[in-house]
Amino acid sequence: MGFPTFVQQAMTQASGQGRRQDEQGQSIYDRLASSDPQADVDLKRVLSRVRQSGQDGRSILERGWWQKLLYVNGRQWIYPTARGWADKRMAKWIPRPVTNECKLAIQTIRSITTRSVPSLRIVPNGNKTEDVMTAQLAQDLEPIISEEHKKFVRWFEGDFWSPVLGTQFFHTFWDRDNDRHQQFVQALECPQCREMMQDTGFLADPMAIQRGEIESCPQCGLPASDFIPAEDENGPIGENQRLGGGVTECVSALEILIPSYYQRWDDVSELVRYRWRPKSWYEGRPYEKQLQFSGQAGEALQMFRSLALMTDLTTAVPGSVDGGGANQGCVEAELWVKPCNEYPDGLWCRAATGSHGEAVIIRDEERGIMPGPLPYESTLGTRLWPWSYLPYEEIGGRIWAAGALDG
């Protein structure tokens, strides 16, 4: 007996997984790896769609979040305006309450939650010797991994965002800019040039040879495959290169966009994370001149940045940050798409605002920032989704949970 029509259609779609291809039959991953302009256009289209879907109804949520943050930071004499929340104008001689009940409530909740930090207990997946040894090794490494990812610091930070805004996320990734781990990489040199000059010959970075940037010696033409490890009277010649380090970041609701049509976290298959980075962070990077730097960010990120300047005594307009001088920077948008029929290995990229206002797909192979599939996978080849969701008080029908100040 044959399959129903809808089952046959589903099977046909599944058999064509990842066939987001051009006329030459190349997948989007191959096209992105070759810097195909049309592949960048397709990727920007996905990023734009996810961003627009996440902005639907977002202003209402951000208005409520900002009100709670103002209350916790002692800005309780406020009223709503068309441009957001503003301080009430009152005569200087009128006293204002100084007891911040909202802040006290959050501090009480944090003092309770700080006492319990989740721990990890790893058990073997069977009775075999390798299963027991693997579990024991993982258990021994757990304190080291927790220290590297600053687990206790991140949980304490999450104990603020969760009761205040209701929702917070943990994002785990490998940061190539982290100089915690380094490795000595020995350079390769041309042996013919060394013999002729009786000194160090032409030196080359092994990674540059591997990437195909150096195919032969520019002085004598010897193929790069015949290069030998470089040494002198003091020993091997080379330099320490950063390998990066594992990082877990606590991401607030102000830094992430999730399409509004998702009502459960398990159903979320795409999101965008925002970062604001200062101009100095991009110095020396290959795409620095392609970006546009300013002191302004999106409304939500502008709120997030202004928290650094807010105190009980501040008189600055809430949500504002001076956009001049050293505060110049750029907003990065990081796209995450789970594996699906259209993209069997998922989709990932970082984009920033270009010098002409357009979106620029960031490519930095040295730091592992390349558009394409999800960057992490398990030993079984399964692409990983390194996001964790921690709601304070879940409400049916919506992802954004309620906080301690709701109601």
FENTA-V875813 format. One record per helix or strand. SS is the DSSP state (a for helix, b for strand). FROM is the first residue (numbers start at 1). LEN is the number of residues. Records with the same first field share a line. If there is no record, write none. Layout:
# FENTA-V875813
SS: FROM-LEN ; FROM-LEN
This chain:
# FENTA-V875813
a: 5-11 ; 28-6 ; 37-19 ; 58-15 ; 101-13 ; 129-20 ; 151-15 ; 191-7 ; 206-5 ; 224-3 ; 253-3 ; 265-3 ; 279-4 ; 288-3 ; 299-11 ; 325-3 ; 365-3
b: 21-1 ; 27-1 ; 78-4 ; 84-4 ; 167-9 ; 181-6 ; 188-2 ; 203-2 ; 216-1 ; 223-1 ; 228-2 ; 231-2 ; 235-2 ; 238-15 ; 256-3 ; 270-9 ; 291-1 ; 294-1 ; 329-9 ; 347-8 ; 359-3 ; 364-1 ; 369-1 ; 372-1 ; 377-1 ; 383-1 ; 387-5 ; 393-1 ; 402-1
